[in-house]
């Protein structure tokens, strides 16, 4: 069940990336836009390789529970503190 759900999350994220890339030409190939914040959302451009990282996948699962895959900002919307996302991003960048 967990593997199927993860595949669904990644598949939905990839579909959103295709739509996102058509609408936002300023995102380099191999990256995606994510909007992070609890109240006001800040846009981050992150490598697609994050989709393979367990920490990022956990964050996506939590976001799916909150938002589903209807993202009004045009990119993945992640409900967490900006500082927490930056910390996680730094951990993924070092790995």
Secondary structure, DSSP 4 states (H G I P E B T S, - for coil): -HHHHHHHHHHHHHHHHHHHHHH-TTSPTTEEEEEE-SSS-EEEEEEGGGGG-HHHHHHHHHHHHHHTT--TTSSEEE-S-HHHHHHHHHHHHH-
